[in-house]
Amino acid sequence: EARQTGAIRARLLAEIGKEDMMTLLAGQPETFVLQYPAEPLQLKAGIDGNLGRLQLTQLSLTLPSAFRATATGSIELPLDSLRRKGEMSLALECGQLQFLQALTGGVLLPEGLALHGKASIDGPQTQAHVQVMQAEQERMVLDAGYHLQREAYRAELSVNGLDLHAFLPDDSLFAVHASLQAEGEGTDLFSPRTRTHVQGSLYHLQYGKRVFSGIGLNAD
């Protein structure tokens, strides 16, 4: 087994002011430019280790009144496709992001929305778990996995009372309760080895004064 040599230690601290951001994002709508926060975008990053083990000690991107995103993690033997093993934790907290509506066609990430995620890799197998919090309540959970060699995948999505109106304030969609499961293998639609199965249920969806429920999906 070859010895792993060569240490890495890197740190990055940066602040990008509004004027510099508007230079980078030239040609954006005037509404976006006017509403973009005056405080600087803060970037912090740190990585330590070597080719035997790398650790992301810190990664954060913060626009104080708008959002904060962070990540930490580590991976062992990153260049070995069979023996590598690692994990990463992610978090996103949303504040006042109304200025983005000029770019998203009215879609909004509501204040108080939070995302917490964990991802891992063990040889060719990857896993992910994501929670979406709204009003400090767990509203959506995603569990997924993908095998890089076999191209096998699975995903389970559960939605419990997510308020769609907070994301689409100009629309009449409100709370949704639903679930979706998918599994399969292969991505070549013309290969006889490719298979997939999808099953879903819509338990409750309010659209204006109407409520839709009891809708199912089952497909191969």
MIDOSE-1310 file (N, C-alpha, C; in nm, 2 decimals, decimal comma, always signed):
residues 220
earq	+0,09/-0,12/+0,00/+0,00/+0,00/+0,00/+0,09/+0,12/+0,00; +0,07/+0,20/-0,10/+0,16/+0,32/-0,11/+0,13/+0,42/+0,00; +0,24/+0,48/+0,05/+0,23/+0,58/+0,15/+0,17/+0,71/+0,10; +0,08/+0,77/+0,18/+0,02/+0,89/+0,14/+0,10/+1,01/+0,19
tgai	+0,15/+1,09/+0,10/+0,24/+1,21/+0,14/+0,18/+1,34/+0,09; +0,23/+1,45/+0,14/+0,19/+1,58/+0,09/+0,07/+1,63/+0,17; +0,10/+1,73/+0,25/-0,01/+1,79/+0,33/-0,07/+1,91/+0,27; -0,19/+1,93/+0,29/-0,26/+2,05/+0,24/-0,33/+2,12/+0,35
rarl	-0,31/+2,25/+0,35/-0,37/+2,34/+0,45/-0,40/+2,47/+0,38; -0,53/+2,50/+0,37/-0,57/+2,62/+0,30/-0,68/+2,69/+0,37; -0,68/+2,82/+0,37/-0,78/+2,91/+0,43/-0,82/+3,02/+0,33; -0,95/+3,05/+0,33/-1,00/+3,16/+0,24/-1,10/+3,24/+0,32
laei	-1,07/+3,37/+0,33/-1,16/+3,47/+0,39/-1,18/+3,58/+0,29; -1,31/+3,61/+0,25/-1,34/+3,71/+0,16/-1,47/+3,78/+0,19; -1,48/+3,91/+0,15/-1,60/+3,99/+0,15/-1,62/+4,05/+0,02; -1,74/+4,04/-0,04/-1,77/+4,10/-0,17/-1,88/+4,20/-0,15
gked	-1,85/+4,32/-0,17/-1,95/+4,43/-0,15/-2,05/+4,44/-0,26; -2,15/+4,52/-0,24/-2,26/+4,52/-0,34/-2,21/+4,57/-0,47; -2,13/+4,67/-0,48/-2,08/+4,73/-0,60/-2,01/+4,62/-0,68; -1,92/+4,54/-0,61/-1,85/+4,43/-0,68/-1,94/+4,32/-0,73
mmtl	-2,04/+4,29/-0,65/-2,14/+4,19/-0,69/-2,22/+4,23/-0,81; -2,25/+4,36/-0,82/-2,33/+4,41/-0,93/-2,24/+4,41/-1,06; -2,11/+4,43/-1,04/-2,02/+4,42/-1,15/-2,01/+4,28/-1,20; -2,01/+4,18/-1,11/-2,00/+4,04/-1,15/-2,14/+4,00/-1,21
lagq	-2,25/+4,06/-1,17/-2,38/+4,02/-1,21/-2,44/+4,13/-1,30; -2,35/+4,18/-1,39/-2,40/+4,29/-1,48/-2,52/+4,25/-1,57; -2,60/+4,34/-1,59/-2,72/+4,32/-1,68/-2,84/+4,27/-1,61; -2,84/+4,26/-1,47/-2,96/+4,21/-1,40/-3,07/+4,32/-1,39
petf	-3,19/+4,28/-1,37/-3,31/+4,38/-1,36/-3,28/+4,48/-1,26; -3,33/+4,60/-1,29/-3,31/+4,72/-1,20/-3,37/+4,69/-1,06; -3,48/+4,62/-1,05/-3,54/+4,59/-0,92/-3,45/+4,51/-0,84; -3,38/+4,41/-0,90/-3,29/+4,33/-0,83/-3,17/+4,41/-0,78
vlqy	-3,12/+4,50/-0,86/-3,01/+4,58/-0,82/-3,04/+4,67/-0,70; -3,16/+4,73/-0,71/-3,20/+4,82/-0,60/-3,23/+4,75/-0,47; -3,29/+4,63/-0,48/-3,33/+4,56/-0,36/-3,22/+4,47/-0,30; -3,11/+4,45/-0,37/-3,00/+4,36/-0,32/-2,94/+4,43/-0,19
paep	-2,92/+4,35/-0,09/-2,87/+4,41/+0,04/-2,74/+4,48/+0,03; -2,72/+4,59/+0,11/-2,60/+4,67/+0,11/-2,48/+4,60/+0,17; -2,51/+4,51/+0,27/-2,40/+4,45/+0,34/-2,32/+4,35/+0,25; -2,19/+4,33/+0,27/-2,11/+4,24/+0,19/-2,14/+4,09/+0,20
lqlk	-2,12/+4,02/+0,10/-2,13/+3,88/+0,10/-2,00/+3,82/+0,16; -2,02/+3,74/+0,26/-1,90/+3,69/+0,33/-1,87/+3,54/+0,30; -1,75/+3,51/+0,26/-1,71/+3,38/+0,23/-1,60/+3,33/+0,32; -1,61/+3,21/+0,38/-1,51/+3,16/+0,46/-1,49/+3,01/+0,42
agid	-1,37/+2,96/+0,41/-1,34/+2,82/+0,37/-1,21/+2,78/+0,43; -1,21/+2,65/+0,46/-1,08/+2,59/+0,52/-1,08/+2,44/+0,48; -0,96/+2,40/+0,44/-0,94/+2,26/+0,41/-0,81/+2,21/+0,46; -0,80/+2,09/+0,52/-0,68/+2,04/+0,58/-0,67/+1,89/+0,53
gnlg	-0,54/+1,84/+0,53/-0,53/+1,70/+0,51/-0,42/+1,66/+0,40; -0,44/+1,54/+0,34/-0,35/+1,49/+0,24/-0,44/+1,40/+0,15; -0,37/+1,33/+0,06/-0,44/+1,23/-0,03/-0,50/+1,11/+0,05; -0,45/+1,10/+0,17/-0,51/+0,99/+0,26/-0,64/+1,03/+0,32
rlql	-0,65/+1,16/+0,36/-0,77/+1,21/+0,43/-0,77/+1,36/+0,41; -0,88/+1,41/+0,36/-0,91/+1,55/+0,34/-1,03/+1,59/+0,43; -1,01/+1,70/+0,50/-1,12/+1,75/+0,59/-1,16/+1,89/+0,55; -1,28/+1,91/+0,52/-1,34/+2,05/+0,50/-1,37/+2,10/+0,64
tqls	-1,28/+2,18/+0,70/-1,30/+2,23/+0,83/-1,41/+2,33/+0,84; -1,43/+2,41/+0,73/-1,52/+2,52/+0,73/-1,55/+2,56/+0,59; -1,68/+2,58/+0,56/-1,72/+2,64/+0,44/-1,85/+2,72/+0,47; -1,85/+2,85/+0,46/-1,97/+2,92/+0,48/-1,98/+3,04/+0,38
ltlp	-2,11/+3,06/+0,35/-2,14/+3,18/+0,26/-2,26/+3,25/+0,33; -2,24/+3,38/+0,36/-2,33/+3,45/+0,44/-2,36/+3,59/+0,38; -2,49/+3,62/+0,36/-2,53/+3,75/+0,33/-2,62/+3,79/+0,45; -2,57/+3,86/+0,55/-2,63/+3,87/+0,68/-2,78/+3,88/+0,69
safr	-2,85/+3,96/+0,61/-2,99/+3,98/+0,63/-3,07/+3,88/+0,54; -3,00/+3,81/+0,45/-3,06/+3,73/+0,35/-3,05/+3,58/+0,37; -2,93/+3,52/+0,40/-2,91/+3,38/+0,41/-2,78/+3,35/+0,47; -2,77/+3,22/+0,52/-2,64/+3,17/+0,57/-2,64/+3,02/+0,53
atat	-2,53/+2,98/+0,46/-2,51/+2,85/+0,42/-2,38/+2,80/+0,47; -2,38/+2,68/+0,53/-2,26/+2,62/+0,58/-2,24/+2,48/+0,54; -2,11/+2,43/+0,55/-2,09/+2,29/+0,52/-1,96/+2,25/+0,59; -1,95/+2,12/+0,63/-1,83/+2,06/+0,69/-1,83/+1,92/+0,65
gsie	-1,71/+1,86/+0,65/-1,71/+1,72/+0,61/-1,56/+1,67/+0,60; -1,55/+1,54/+0,56/-1,42/+1,48/+0,54/-1,44/+1,36/+0,45; -1,32/+1,32/+0,39/-1,32/+1,20/+0,31/-1,19/+1,13/+0,32; -1,19/+1,00/+0,33/-1,07/+0,92/+0,33/-1,04/+0,86/+0,20
lpld	-0,92/+0,85/+0,15/-0,88/+0,79/+0,03/-0,97/+0,84/-0,09; -0,97/+0,98/-0,11/-1,06/+1,03/-0,21/-1,04/+0,98/-0,35; -0,92/+0,94/-0,39/-0,89/+0,89/-0,52/-0,91/+0,74/-0,54; -0,95/+0,67/-0,44/-0,97/+0,53/-0,45/-1,12/+0,50/-0,46
slrr	-1,17/+0,47/-0,58/-1,31/+0,45/-0,61/-1,38/+0,34/-0,53; -1,30/+0,24/-0,48/-1,35/+0,13/-0,41/-1,34/+0,15/-0,25; -1,24/+0,22/-0,20/-1,22/+0,22/-0,06/-1,25/+0,36/+0,00; -1,28/+0,46/-0,08/-1,30/+0,59/-0,03/-1,42/+0,59/+0,06
kgem	-1,42/+0,68/+0,16/-1,53/+0,69/+0,26/-1,53/+0,83/+0,31; -1,65/+0,89/+0,31/-1,66/+1,03/+0,36/-1,80/+1,07/+0,39; -1,81/+1,18/+0,45/-1,94/+1,24/+0,48/-1,94/+1,39/+0,49; -2,05/+1,45/+0,46/-2,06/+1,60/+0,46/-2,19/+1,64/+0,52
slal	-2,19/+1,75/+0,60/-2,31/+1,81/+0,66/-2,33/+1,94/+0,59; -2,46/+1,97/+0,56/-2,49/+2,10/+0,50/-2,61/+2,16/+0,57; -2,61/+2,30/+0,57/-2,72/+2,37/+0,63/-2,74/+2,50/+0,56; -2,87/+2,54/+0,55/-2,91/+2,66/+0,48/-3,02/+2,73/+0,57
ecgq	-3,00/+2,85/+0,60/-3,10/+2,93/+0,67/-3,14/+3,05/+0,59; -3,27/+3,07/+0,56/-3,31/+3,18/+0,47/-3,36/+3,29/+0,55; -3,33/+3,41/+0,51/-3,38/+3,54/+0,57/-3,47/+3,61/+0,47; -3,43/+3,74/+0,45/-3,51/+3,82/+0,36/-3,46/+3,81/+0,22
lqfl	-3,52/+3,73/+0,14/-3,47/+3,70/+0,00/-3,56/+3,75/-0,11; -3,65/+3,85/-0,07/-3,74/+3,90/-0,17/-3,67/+3,96/-0,29; -3,55/+4,01/-0,28/-3,48/+4,07/-0,39/-3,46/+3,97/-0,51; -3,47/+3,84/-0,48/-3,45/+3,73/-0,58/-3,57/+3,71/-0,67
qalt	-3,68/+3,77/-0,63/-3,81/+3,75/-0,71/-3,79/+3,81/-0,84; -3,71/+3,91/-0,86/-3,69/+3,97/-0,99/-3,62/+3,88/-1,08; -3,55/+3,77/-1,03/-3,48/+3,68/-1,11/-3,56/+3,54/-1,13; -3,65/+3,52/-1,04/-3,71/+3,39/-1,03/-3,86/+3,38/-1,09
ggvl	-3,90/+3,50/-1,14/-4,04/+3,50/-1,19/-4,14/+3,49/-1,08; -4,11/+3,54/-0,96/-4,21/+3,55/-0,86/-4,19/+3,44/-0,75; -4,11/+3,34/-0,78/-4,09/+3,23/-0,68/-4,00/+3,29/-0,57; -4,03/+3,25/-0,45/-3,97/+3,31/-0,33/-3,92/+3,20/-0,23
lpeg	-3,80/+3,21/-0,18/-3,76/+3,13/-0,07/-3,80/+3,20/+0,06; -3,90/+3,16/+0,13/-3,96/+3,24/+0,24/-3,86/+3,25/+0,36; -3,88/+3,36/+0,43/-3,80/+3,38/+0,55/-3,83/+3,27/+0,66; -3,73/+3,22/+0,72/-3,75/+3,12/+0,82/-3,73/+2,98/+0,76
lalh	-3,73/+2,96/+0,63/-3,70/+2,83/+0,57/-3,56/+2,79/+0,60; -3,55/+2,66/+0,63/-3,42/+2,60/+0,67/-3,40/+2,47/+0,61; -3,28/+2,44/+0,57/-3,25/+2,31/+0,51/-3,13/+2,25/+0,58; -3,15/+2,12/+0,62/-3,04/+2,05/+0,69/-3,02/+1,92/+0,61
gkas	-2,89/+1,89/+0,57/-2,86/+1,78/+0,49/-2,74/+1,70/+0,53; -2,73/+1,58/+0,50/-2,61/+1,49/+0,52/-2,59/+1,41/+0,40; -2,47/+1,40/+0,36/-2,44/+1,32/+0,24/-2,32/+1,23/+0,28; -2,31/+1,11/+0,22/-2,20/+1,02/+0,25/-2,16/+0,94/+0,13
idgp	-2,04/+0,89/+0,13/-1,99/+0,80/+0,02/-1,91/+0,69/+0,08; -1,94/+0,57/+0,04/-1,86/+0,45/+0,09/-1,83/+0,37/-0,03; -1,71/+0,38/-0,08/-1,68/+0,32/-0,21/-1,76/+0,37/-0,32; -1,84/+0,29/-0,39/-1,92/+0,34/-0,50/-2,06/+0,38/-0,46
qtqa	-2,09/+0,36/-0,33/-2,23/+0,39/-0,28/-2,24/+0,53/-0,22; -2,34/+0,60/-0,27/-2,36/+0,74/-0,21/-2,50/+0,74/-0,14; -2,51/+0,82/-0,04/-2,64/+0,84/+0,03/-2,66/+0,98/+0,06; -2,79/+1,02/+0,07/-2,82/+1,16/+0,11/-2,95/+1,16/+0,19
hvqv	-2,95/+1,25/+0,29/-3,07/+1,27/+0,37/-3,09/+1,42/+0,39; -3,20/+1,47/+0,35/-3,23/+1,62/+0,35/-3,36/+1,64/+0,43; -3,36/+1,74/+0,52/-3,48/+1,79/+0,59/-3,50/+1,93/+0,55; -3,63/+1,96/+0,52/-3,67/+2,10/+0,50/-3,76/+2,15/+0,61
mqae	-3,72/+2,25/+0,68/-3,80/+2,31/+0,79/-3,87/+2,43/+0,75; -4,00/+2,45/+0,79/-4,07/+2,57/+0,76/-4,15/+2,60/+0,89; -4,13/+2,73/+0,93/-4,19/+2,77/+1,06/-4,15/+2,68/+1,17; -4,02/+2,64/+1,17/-3,96/+2,55/+1,27/-4,02/+2,41/+1,28
qerm	-4,09/+2,37/+1,17/-4,15/+2,24/+1,17/-4,10/+2,16/+1,05; -4,07/+2,03/+1,06/-4,02/+1,95/+0,95/-4,14/+1,93/+0,85; -4,12/+1,98/+0,73/-4,22/+1,98/+0,63/-4,19/+1,89/+0,51; -4,06/+1,86/+0,49/-4,02/+1,77/+0,38/-3,90/+1,70/+0,42
vlda	-3,89/+1,57/+0,38/-3,78/+1,48/+0,41/-3,75/+1,40/+0,28; -3,62/+1,40/+0,24/-3,58/+1,32/+0,13/-3,46/+1,23/+0,17; -3,48/+1,10/+0,14/-3,38/+1,00/+0,16/-3,35/+0,94/+0,02; -3,22/+0,94/-0,01/-3,18/+0,89/-0,15/-3,05/+0,82/-0,15
gyhl	-3,03/+0,74/-0,24/-2,90/+0,67/-0,26/-2,87/+0,64/-0,40; -2,74/+0,63/-0,44/-2,70/+0,60/-0,58/-2,57/+0,52/-0,58; -2,57/+0,41/-0,65/-2,45/+0,33/-0,67/-2,39/+0,37/-0,80; -2,26/+0,42/-0,79/-2,20/+0,48/-0,90/-2,16/+0,37/-1,01
qrea	-2,13/+0,25/-0,97/-2,10/+0,15/-1,06/-2,22/+0,08/-1,13; -2,31/+0,05/-1,05/-2,43/-0,03/-1,10/-2,54/+0,07/-1,15; -2,52/+0,20/-1,13/-2,62/+0,30/-1,17/-2,75/+0,27/-1,11; -2,75/+0,22/-0,99/-2,88/+0,18/-0,91/-2,91/+0,30/-0,82
yrae	-3,04/+0,33/-0,82/-3,08/+0,45/-0,74/-3,21/+0,42/-0,66; -3,23/+0,49/-0,56/-3,36/+0,49/-0,48/-3,38/+0,62/-0,42; -3,50/+0,66/-0,40/-3,54/+0,78/-0,34/-3,67/+0,77/-0,27; -3,68/+0,83/-0,15/-3,81/+0,84/-0,08/-3,83/+0,99/-0,04
lsvn	-3,94/+1,04/-0,08/-3,97/+1,18/-0,05/-4,10/+1,19/+0,03; -4,10/+1,26/+0,14/-4,22/+1,28/+0,22/-4,25/+1,43/+0,24; -4,37/+1,47/+0,21/-4,40/+1,61/+0,23/-4,52/+1,62/+0,32; -4,50/+1,69/+0,43/-4,60/+1,70/+0,54/-4,64/+1,84/+0,57
gldl	-4,74/+1,89/+0,50/-4,79/+2,03/+0,53/-4,70/+2,14/+0,48; -4,63/+2,12/+0,37/-4,55/+2,23/+0,32/-4,64/+2,34/+0,26; -4,62/+2,46/+0,30/-4,70/+2,57/+0,25/-4,65/+2,63/+0,12; -4,71/+2,59/+0,01/-4,66/+2,63/-0,12/-4,69/+2,78/-0,14
hafl	-4,78/+2,83/-0,07/-4,81/+2,98/-0,09/-4,70/+3,06/-0,05; -4,62/+3,02/+0,05/-4,50/+3,09/+0,09/-4,40/+3,10/-0,02; -4,39/+3,00/-0,11/-4,30/+3,00/-0,22/-4,36/+3,07/-0,34; -4,49/+3,07/-0,36/-4,56/+3,12/-0,47/-4,67/+3,22/-0,42
pdds	-4,63/+3,33/-0,37/-4,72/+3,42/-0,30/-4,83/+3,48/-0,40; -4,80/+3,48/-0,53/-4,90/+3,53/-0,63/-4,99/+3,42/-0,68; -4,97/+3,30/-0,63/-5,06/+3,19/-0,67/-5,16/+3,15/-0,56; -5,24/+3,05/-0,59/-5,34/+3,01/-0,50/-5,32/+2,87/-0,44
lfav	-5,19/+2,82/-0,45/-5,16/+2,70/-0,39/-5,13/+2,71/-0,24; -5,17/+2,61/-0,16/-5,15/+2,62/-0,02/-5,09/+2,49/+0,03; -5,13/+2,44/+0,14/-5,06/+2,32/+0,20/-5,07/+2,20/+0,12; -4,96/+2,12/+0,12/-4,96/+1,99/+0,04/-4,90/+1,88/+0,13
hasl	-4,97/+1,77/+0,13/-4,92/+1,65/+0,19/-4,91/+1,54/+0,08; -4,79/+1,48/+0,07/-4,77/+1,39/-0,04/-4,65/+1,30/-0,01; -4,64/+1,19/-0,09/-4,52/+1,10/-0,07/-4,48/+1,05/-0,21; -4,35/+1,02/-0,23/-4,31/+0,96/-0,36/-4,19/+0,87/-0,33
qaeg	-4,20/+0,75/-0,39/-4,09/+0,65/-0,38/-4,05/+0,62/-0,53; -3,92/+0,61/-0,55/-3,87/+0,57/-0,68/-3,74/+0,48/-0,66; -3,73/+0,38/-0,74/-3,61/+0,29/-0,74/-3,59/+0,24/-0,88; -3,46/+0,21/-0,91/-3,44/+0,15/-1,04/-3,29/+0,13/-1,06
egtd	-3,25/+0,10/-1,18/-3,12/+0,07/-1,22/-3,10/+0,10/-1,36; -2,99/+0,17/-1,39/-2,96/+0,21/-1,53/-3,02/+0,34/-1,57; -2,95/+0,41/-1,66/-2,99/+0,54/-1,71/-3,01/+0,54/-1,87; -2,97/+0,43/-1,93/-2,99/+0,42/-2,08/-3,13/+0,37/-2,11
lfsp	-3,21/+0,46/-2,16/-3,35/+0,42/-2,19/-3,37/+0,31/-2,29; -3,27/+0,28/-2,37/-3,28/+0,18/-2,47/-3,22/+0,05/-2,43; -3,16/+0,04/-2,31/-3,10/-0,08/-2,26/-3,20/-0,17/-2,20; -3,20/-0,31/-2,23/-3,30/-0,40/-2,16/-3,27/-0,42/-2,01
rtrt	-3,15/-0,37/-1,97/-3,12/-0,39/-1,82/-3,18/-0,27/-1,74; -3,22/-0,17/-1,81/-3,27/-0,05/-1,74/-3,41/-0,08/-1,68; -3,43/-0,05/-1,56/-3,56/-0,07/-1,50/-3,59/+0,05/-1,40; -3,71/+0,08/-1,38/-3,75/+0,18/-1,28/-3,89/+0,15/-1,23
hvqg	-3,91/+0,20/-1,11/-4,05/+0,19/-1,05/-4,07/+0,31/-0,97; -4,19/+0,37/-0,99/-4,22/+0,50/-0,92/-4,36/+0,48/-0,86; -4,37/+0,52/-0,74/-4,50/+0,51/-0,67/-4,52/+0,64/-0,59; -4,64/+0,70/-0,60/-4,66/+0,82/-0,53/-4,80/+0,84/-0,48
slyh	-4,82/+0,93/-0,39/-4,96/+0,95/-0,34/-4,97/+1,10/-0,30; -5,08/+1,16/-0,34/-5,12/+1,30/-0,31/-5,23/+1,29/-0,21; -5,20/+1,32/-0,08/-5,30/+1,30/+0,03/-5,39/+1,43/+0,04; -5,32/+1,54/+0,02/-5,40/+1,67/+0,04/-5,33/+1,78/-0,04
lqyg	-5,40/+1,86/-0,12/-5,35/+1,98/-0,18/-5,46/+2,08/-0,19; -5,43/+2,19/-0,13/-5,54/+2,30/-0,14/-5,50/+2,40/-0,25; -5,59/+2,42/-0,34/-5,57/+2,52/-0,45/-5,69/+2,61/-0,45; -5,67/+2,73/-0,40/-5,78/+2,82/-0,37/-5,88/+2,76/-0,27
krvf	-6,00/+2,75/-0,31/-6,10/+2,69/-0,22/-6,12/+2,54/-0,24; -6,05/+2,49/-0,34/-6,06/+2,35/-0,37/-5,95/+2,27/-0,30; -5,99/+2,14/-0,27/-5,89/+2,05/-0,20/-5,89/+1,92/-0,28; -5,77/+1,88/-0,32/-5,75/+1,76/-0,40/-5,69/+1,65/-0,31
sgig	-5,74/+1,53/-0,31/-5,69/+1,42/-0,22/-5,71/+1,29/-0,29; -5,65/+1,19/-0,23/-5,67/+1,05/-0,28/-5,62/+1,02/-0,42; -5,51/+1,09/-0,46/-5,46/+1,07/-0,60/-5,33/+0,98/-0,59; -5,33/+0,87/-0,66/-5,21/+0,79/-0,66/-5,14/+0,77/-0,79
lnad	-5,01/+0,73/-0,79/-4,93/+0,71/-0,90/-4,86/+0,58/-0,89; -4,86/+0,49/-0,99/-4,78/+0,37/-0,98/-4,74/+0,34/-1,12; -4,61/+0,35/-1,15/-4,56/+0,33/-1,28/-4,43/+0,25/-1,28; -4,41/+0,17/-1,39/-4,29/+0,10/-1,42/-4,23/+0,14/-1,55
